[in-house]
Amino acid sequence: MPSETTTPAPRITPVSPNLFLTVFPSIMLPMFLAAVDQTIVATALPAIAGSLGDVQRVSWIVVSYLVANTIAAPVYGRLGDAIGRRYMMFVALAVFIGASVLCALSGSILMLTAARLLQGAGGGGLMTLSQALIAESVPPRERGKYQGYLSGMYAAASTFGPVAGGYLTEHFGWHSVFLVNVPLGVLAAFLVMRLPAHPSRGGSVQFDVWGTVFFAGFITPVLLALERAQRIDLAAAPMVAALLLVSAVSLVLLIRQEKRASAPLLPIQLFRQAGIWRTDTMAACVAGQTVALVSFLPMYLQVVRGASTAHSGVLLLPLTLGIASGSFFCGRMIAATGRTAILPSVGLAVGATMLLSLAAFAPLLSTGTIIGMLAVTAFCTGTAMPVVQMTVQTVAGPRFLGAAAASVQFSRSVGASFGTALVGAVLFAVLAARDTQTATMFASLVQQGPRALDVLPAAQQIIVRGEIADAFRAAFLTIGCFTTTGMLFAWWMPVRRI
């Protein structure tokens, strides 16, 4: 473990008694809107497909938001650094609200996909600017508490999304999933007005157009390839390979452009700093672990453990509460002690131990014990979230706060997509090695849910469940490897105290 070092913090206005009431609600609601819209559409997809048709393209509604959200993050980060984050927050809210109305008015899947692209462009700004505004408005030592609150709220919003989407769709139709953003977005704009205005750098704004084009050419094929890989379809392998090739070429062009641009979209010198790239890698590992668990655990509980759909949703709540509690705890500890890296170093070690234990002993454990172990894992994982943002903001300094926040958002998006795709591929590969028929059945389970087993005789269902249970042990092992890698980078962080 490296020796303990500190990084000098930027000079920021002292804490005022009403800082929390002024800052947190104004930043929390935009972040909540961006986070909840990543998942709120999930439970509305069947209703949307039934209303608009074109079922084979319905996944575009989710993927388009993720792609635009990821591309927009560094754009807003760069513009926020140059002309002011408070001003850019109003721009992001306007784009998000307008796109939400267009989503509700869409009459086809293609129109809805285009509107979701625009909505993701606004959501990426809300996410990045919220994180940067914390660093701009709050003194370094106090940021721990705010980042803890924000990280916990983000985790809660992501899990709350499907529940809210199901309720709104059932009682008010799928259009309400998007229209609910309008009053909330207007309220968020009024709250943002309460934030103190900080001076921008001034002068003319130079924007890296080619950098943005090459970044889009890099990230879009990556996310599309990972989305295709999640379907566990070997016939899609050539398409995935072609997308990754396009992405690799775009990455080479992006790096070349950013080295020679006078005002780069992604400052290369920023990512050469160990405190940035090591922390972003840890963020990607944690996102891969968390999203893979949330994506595949319901199937495990329903197929292997016999839980109902509603009950499996309830069993996910300890994970959400664990992440939120871990984030709150970590934020308080940072505010009290100033120590950062020690928290995820210990927390991720405990989380990795829990997941590797599940890989070894899951068949011998009760469902309650498994959920308890995953709740502990979630609490320990939550300790990494505030540390990630605080570290990159401290290392980047006031000049590159937006770019630093965007780098974390990008890392999380890629980590979540890669983690989910890899765990799905491991599950499929293990099943294919044992029984190709079960592997084919698992592909149907991913697309249709546990009801795909109903066509089998009872005796064969038992065999299939047993084979899937063994495959999930390999999945837990894979997820545990993500956590272990994140732990190693936490030990390797050069900034250990704020």
C-alpha positions in Angstrom: 0.0 0.0 0.0 1.4 3.4 -0.9 2.5 5.9 1.7 -0.1 8.3 2.8 -0.2 11.5 0.9 -2.4 14.5 0.7 -3.3 17.0 -2.0 -3.7 20.7 -1.3 -7.3 21.7 -1.7 -8.5 24.8 -3.6 -9.5 27.8 -1.6 -13.3 27.9 -1.2 -15.7 30.1 0.7 -16.1 29.1 4.3 -19.1 27.1 5.4 -22.3 29.0 6.1 -24.9 27.8 8.6 -27.5 27.4 5.8 -25.1 25.6 3.4 -26.9 22.3 3.5 -30.4 23.8 2.8 -29.0 26.0 0.1 -26.9 23.5 -1.8 -28.2 20.0 -1.3 -31.8 20.3 -2.5 -30.7 22.4 -5.5 -28.3 19.6 -6.6 -30.2 16.6 -5.4 -33.3 17.0 -7.6 -31.4 17.3 -10.9 -29.3 14.3 -10.0 -32.4 12.4 -8.9 -34.1 13.1 -12.3 -31.1 11.9 -14.3 -30.6 8.7 -12.2 -34.3 7.7 -12.1 -34.7 8.1 -15.8 -32.0 5.5 -16.5 -34.3 2.8 -15.0 -37.9 4.2 -14.8 -38.6 3.1 -18.4 -37.7 -0.5 -17.8 -41.2 -1.6 -16.5 -43.0 0.6 -19.1 -41.3 -1.2 -22.1 -44.0 -3.8 -22.5 -46.8 -1.2 -22.6 -44.8 1.0 -25.0 -44.2 -2.0 -27.3 -47.9 -2.8 -27.1 -48.9 0.8 -28.0 -46.3 1.6 -30.6 -45.4 -1.8 -32.0 -41.9 -2.5 -33.4 -41.1 -4.9 -30.5 -37.7 -5.9 -31.9 -36.4 -2.3 -31.5 -37.9 -1.5 -28.1 -34.4 -2.0 -26.4 -33.3 1.1 -28.4 -35.3 3.2 -25.9 -33.0 2.2 -23.1 -29.7 2.1 -25.1 -30.2 5.5 -26.7 -30.5 7.2 -23.3 -27.3 5.5 -22.0 -25.3 6.4 -25.2 -26.4 10.1 -25.2 -25.9 10.4 -21.4 -22.3 9.1 -21.6 -21.4 11.3 -24.6 -22.9 14.4 -23.1 -21.1 14.1 -19.8 -17.7 15.4 -20.9 -19.4 18.1 -23.1 -21.2 19.6 -20.2 -18.1 19.2 -18.0 -16.0 21.2 -20.6 -18.6 23.9 -21.1 -19.3 24.1 -17.3 -15.6 24.7 -16.7 -15.5 27.4 -19.3 -18.7 29.4 -19.0 -20.2 28.4 -15.6 -21.8 25.3 -14.1 -24.9 27.0 -12.8 -25.7 28.4 -16.3 -25.1 25.0 -17.9 -27.4 23.4 -15.4 -30.3 25.5 -16.7 -29.4 24.4 -20.2 -29.4 20.8 -19.2 -32.7 21.1 -17.4 -34.3 22.8 -20.4 -33.1 20.0 -22.8 -34.2 17.3 -20.4 -37.7 18.8 -19.9 -38.3 19.5 -23.6 -37.1 16.0 -24.5 -39.4 14.5 -21.9 -42.4 16.2 -23.5 -41.3 14.9 -26.9 -41.0 11.4 -25.5 -44.6 11.5 -24.2 -45.8 12.8 -27.6 -44.0 10.1 -29.6 -46.0 8.1 -32.0 -43.4 5.5 -33.0 -40.4 3.7 -31.6 -38.1 5.6 -33.9 -39.5 9.0 -32.7 -39.3 7.9 -29.1 -35.7 6.7 -29.6 -34.7 10.1 -31.0 -36.4 11.9 -28.1 -34.6 9.6 -25.7 -31.3 10.5 -27.3 -32.1 14.2 -26.6 -33.3 13.4 -23.1 -30.0 11.5 -22.4 -28.1 14.6 -23.7 -29.8 16.6 -20.9 -29.5 13.8 -18.3 -25.7 13.6 -18.9 -25.4 17.2 -18.0 -27.6 16.9 -14.9 -25.4 14.1 -13.6 -22.0 15.7 -14.3 -22.9 19.2 -13.3 -24.4 18.1 -10.0 -21.2 16.4 -9.0 -19.1 19.4 -10.1 -21.4 21.9 -8.3 -20.8 20.1 -5.0 -17.0 20.7 -5.4 -17.6 24.3 -6.4 -19.9 25.2 -3.5 -18.7 23.1 -0.6 -15.3 23.1 1.3 -13.2 20.0 0.7 -13.6 18.4 4.2 -17.4 18.9 4.1 -17.7 17.4 0.6 -17.6 13.9 2.1 -21.0 14.3 3.7 -22.6 15.7 0.5 -21.1 13.1 -1.7 -22.3 10.5 0.6 -25.9 11.9 0.5 -25.7 12.2 -3.3 -24.3 8.7 -3.8 -26.9 7.2 -1.6 -29.7 9.1 -3.3 -28.4 8.0 -6.7 -28.5 4.3 -5.7 -32.0 4.7 -4.2 -33.3 6.5 -7.3 -31.9 3.8 -9.7 -33.8 1.1 -7.7 -36.9 3.3 -7.2 -37.2 3.9 -11.0 -38.7 0.5 -12.0 -41.2 0.7 -9.1 -42.3 4.2 -10.0 -42.4 3.3 -13.7 -44.6 0.3 -13.1 -47.0 2.3 -10.9 -47.3 5.2 -13.3 -47.7 2.9 -16.4 -50.5 0.9 -14.7 -52.5 3.8 -13.4 -51.8 6.6 -15.9 -50.3 5.1 -19.0 -46.7 4.9 -20.3 -46.8 8.6 -21.3 -46.9 9.6 -17.6 -43.4 8.1 -17.1 -42.0 11.0 -19.2 -44.5 13.7 -18.3 -43.8 13.4 -14.6 -40.3 14.9 -15.4 -41.9 18.3 -16.4 -43.1 19.6 -13.0 -40.1 18.0 -11.3 -37.7 19.6 -13.8 -39.4 23.1 -13.4 -39.0 22.7 -9.6 -35.4 21.7 -10.0 -34.8 24.9 -12.1 -36.2 27.1 -9.3 -34.0 25.3 -6.8 -30.9 25.8 -8.9 -31.6 29.5 -8.8 -30.7 29.4 -5.1 -27.2 28.3 -5.8 -24.5 31.0 -5.5 -23.2 32.2 -8.9 -19.4 31.6 -9.3 -17.5 33.6 -11.9 -16.5 31.7 -15.1 -13.0 32.0 -16.6 -14.2 34.6 -19.1 -13.0 35.2 -22.6 -14.1 33.4 -25.8 -15.2 29.8 -25.5 -13.3 27.3 -27.6 -15.0 24.0 -28.1 -13.4 20.8 -29.3 -15.8 19.8 -32.1 -13.6 17.0 -33.5 -12.8 15.7 -30.1 -16.6 15.4 -29.5 -17.1 13.6 -32.8 -14.3 11.1 -32.1 -15.5 10.6 -28.5 -19.0 9.8 -29.8 -17.4 7.4 -32.4 -15.5 5.7 -29.6 -18.2 5.4 -26.9 -21.3 4.7 -29.1 -19.9 1.4 -30.7 -18.6 0.3 -27.3 -22.0 0.6 -25.6 -23.8 -0.9 -28.6 -21.4 -3.8 -28.7 -21.8 -4.4 -24.9 -25.6 -4.2 -25.3 -25.6 -6.8 -28.1 -23.3 -9.0 -26.0 -25.8 -9.0 -23.1 -28.3 -10.9 -25.4 -26.0 -13.9 -25.3 -26.4 -14.6 -29.0 -23.3 -16.1 -30.8 -24.7 -15.0 -34.1 -24.1 -11.4 -33.0 -20.3 -12.0 -32.6 -19.3 -10.5 -36.0 -21.4 -7.4 -35.4 -19.9 -7.0 -31.9 -16.4 -7.4 -33.4 -17.0 -4.8 -36.1 -18.4 -2.3 -33.5 -15.3 -2.8 -31.3 -13.0 -2.2 -34.3 -14.8 1.1 -35.1 -14.5 2.1 -31.5 -10.7 1.3 -31.4 -10.1 3.4 -34.5 -12.1 6.3 -33.0 -10.1 6.0 -29.8 -6.8 6.4 -31.6 -8.1 9.4 -33.5 -9.5 10.8 -30.2 -6.2 10.6 -28.4 -4.4 12.2 -31.3 -6.9 15.0 -31.4 -6.9 15.7 -27.7 -3.1 15.9 -27.7 -3.0 18.8 -30.2 -6.3 20.6 -29.4 -5.9 24.0 -27.6 -9.1 23.4 -25.6 -9.5 19.6 -25.5 -12.8 18.0 -24.6 -10.9 15.5 -22.4 -7.6 17.0 -21.1 -5.0 14.3 -21.6 -2.8 15.7 -18.9 -5.7 15.1 -16.4 -5.8 11.4 -17.1 -2.1 11.0 -16.8 -2.4 11.7 -13.1 -2.5 8.5 -11.1 -5.2 9.9 -8.8 -7.6 10.2 -11.7 -7.1 7.1 -13.7 -6.7 4.8 -10.7 -9.8 6.2 -9.1 -11.8 6.0 -12.4 -10.8 2.4 -12.8 -12.1 1.7 -9.2 -15.3 3.4 -10.1 -15.7 1.2 -13.2 -15.2 -1.9 -11.2 -17.7 -0.9 -8.5 -20.3 0.0 -11.2 -19.7 -3.4 -12.9 -20.3 -5.2 -9.6 -23.4 -3.3 -8.6 -25.2 -3.2 -11.9 -24.4 -6.9 -12.7 -25.9 -7.9 -9.3 -29.0 -5.8 -9.8 -29.5 -7.1 -13.3 -29.0 -10.8 -12.7 -30.0 -11.3 -9.0 -33.8 -11.2 -9.7 -33.4 -14.0 -12.1 -31.3 -16.1 -9.7 -33.9 -15.5 -6.9 -36.8 -16.4 -9.2 -35.4 -19.4 -11.1 -33.1 -20.9 -8.5 -34.7 -19.8 -5.2 -38.4 -19.9 -6.4 -39.2 -16.3 -5.4 -42.1 -14.5 -7.1 -41.5 -11.5 -9.2 -42.8 -9.2 -6.5 -40.8 -10.9 -3.7 -37.6 -10.8 -5.7 -38.1 -7.0 -6.0 -38.5 -6.7 -2.3 -35.3 -8.8 -1.8 -33.4 -6.2 -3.8 -34.2 -3.5 -1.2 -31.4 -4.5 1.2 -28.9 -3.9 -1.6 -30.2 -0.4 -2.2 -30.4 0.4 1.5 -26.9 -1.1 1.9 -25.3 1.1 -0.8 -27.1 4.2 0.6 -26.1 3.5 4.2 -22.5 2.8 3.2 -22.3 6.1 1.2 -23.8 8.1 4.2 -21.4 6.4 6.6 -18.4 7.0 4.4 -19.3 10.7 3.9 -19.6 11.2 7.6 -16.3 9.5 8.3 -14.5 11.6 5.7 -15.9 14.8 7.1 -14.8 13.7 10.6 -11.3 12.4 9.8 -10.3 13.5 6.4 -9.3 10.0 5.5 -10.5 8.7 2.2 -8.8 5.6 0.6 -8.8 3.5 3.8 -12.6 3.3 3.6 -13.0 1.6 0.2 -9.7 -0.3 0.8 -11.3 -2.1 3.8 -14.9 -2.0 2.4 -14.2 -3.6 -0.9 -12.0 -6.3 0.7 -15.0 -7.3 2.8 -17.3 -7.1 -0.2 -15.0 -9.3 -2.3 -14.8 -11.8 0.5 -18.6 -12.0 0.7 -19.0 -12.5 -3.1 -16.3 -15.1 -3.3 -17.9 -16.9 -0.4 -21.2 -17.0 -2.3 -19.4 -18.5 -5.3 -18.1 -21.3 -3.1 -21.0 -22.0 -0.8 -24.2 -20.5 -2.3 -26.0 -24.0 -2.7 -25.5 -24.6 1.1 -26.9 -21.2 2.2 -30.5 -20.1 2.8 -32.0 -17.3 0.7 -32.0 -15.0 3.8 -28.3 -15.7 4.4 -27.5 -14.9 0.8 -29.5 -11.6 0.9 -27.7 -10.7 4.2 -24.3 -11.3 2.7 -25.2 -9.2 -0.3 -26.5 -6.4 2.0 -23.1 -6.4 3.7 -21.5 -6.3 0.3 -23.7 -3.4 -0.8 -22.8 -1.4 2.4 -19.1 -2.0 1.9 -19.4 -1.0 -1.8 -21.2 2.2 -0.8 -18.0 3.4 0.9 -16.3 3.7 -2.5 -18.8 6.1 -4.1 -18.1 9.4 -2.2 -14.3 8.7 -2.3 -14.3 8.4 -6.1 -15.8 11.9 -6.7 -13.9 13.6 -3.9 -10.5 12.2 -5.0 -10.9 13.2 -8.7 -12.2 16.6 -7.8 -9.3 17.2 -5.4 -6.7 16.0 -7.9 -8.2 17.9 -10.8 -8.5 21.2 -9.0 -11.0 24.0 -9.7 -10.0 24.4 -13.4 -11.0 20.9 -14.4 -13.9 20.1 -12.0 -16.3 19.4 -14.8 -13.9 17.2 -16.8 -13.1 15.2 -13.6 -16.8 14.6 -12.8 -17.4 13.6 -16.4 -14.6 11.1 -16.3 -16.3 9.4 -13.3 -19.6 9.3 -15.2 -18.0 7.8 -18.2 -16.1 5.2 -16.2 -19.3 4.1 -14.4 -21.3 3.8 -17.7 -18.6 1.7 -19.4 -18.0 -0.4 -16.2 -21.7 -1.1 -15.8 -22.2 -2.1 -19.4 -19.0 -4.2 -19.5 -19.8 -5.9 -16.1 -23.3 -6.8 -17.2 -22.2 -8.2 -20.6 -19.3 -10.2 -19.1 -21.4 -11.8 -16.4 -24.1 -12.7 -18.9 -21.4 -14.2 -21.2 -19.9 -16.2 -18.3 -23.4 -17.6 -17.4 -24.0 -18.6 -21.0 -20.5 -20.1 -21.4 -20.8 -22.3 -18.3 -24.2 -23.5 -19.3 -23.1 -24.2 -22.9 -20.2 -26.3 -21.6 -22.6 -28.5 -19.6 -25.7 -28.6 -21.7 -26.4 -26.7 -24.9 -30.2 -27.1 -24.4 -30.0 -25.4 -21.0 -27.8 -22.6 -22.6 -30.5 -22.0 -25.1 -33.1 -22.0 -22.4 -31.1 -19.4 -20.5 -31.1 -17.1 -23.5 -34.9 -17.3 -23.4 -34.8 -16.6 -19.7 -32.8 -13.4 -20.2 -35.4 -12.2 -22.8 -38.7 -13.5 -21.4 -38.0 -14.1 -17.7 -38.6 -17.2 -15.6 -41.9 -18.0 -17.3 -39.9 -19.5 -20.1 -39.4 -22.6 -17.9 -43.1 -23.3 -17.8 -43.0 -25.1 -21.1 -40.8 -27.8 -19.6 -41.9 -30.9 -17.6 -41.5 -30.6 -13.8 -38.5 -33.0 -13.7 -36.6 -31.2 -16.4 -37.3 -27.9 -14.7 -35.5 -29.2 -11.6 -32.5 -30.2 -13.7 -32.4 -26.9 -15.5 -32.6 -25.0 -12.2 -29.7 -27.0 -10.8 -27.5 -26.3 -13.8 -28.4 -22.6 -13.7 -27.6 -22.5 -9.9 -24.1 -23.9 -10.7 -23.7 -21.3 -13.4 -24.6 -18.5 -11.0 -21.7 -19.6 -8.8 -19.4 -18.7 -11.7 -21.3 -15.4 -12.0 -20.7 -14.6 -8.3 -17.0 -15.4 -8.9 -16.9 -13.0 -11.8 -18.6 -10.2 -9.9 -16.2 -10.9 -7.0 -13.3 -10.4 -9.3 -14.6 -6.9 -10.2 -14.8 -6.1 -6.5 -11.3 -7.5 -5.9 -9.9 -5.4 -8.7 -11.6 -2.3 -7.3 -10.1 -3.1 -3.9 -6.6 -3.3 -5.4 -7.0 0.1 -7.0 -8.3 1.5 -3.7 -5.1 0.3 -2.0 -3.1 1.9 -4.9 -4.8 5.4 -4.6 -2.1 8.1 -4.1 -4.5 10.5 -2.4 -5.4 9.0 1.0 -6.5 12.1 3.0 -8.3 15.3 2.2 
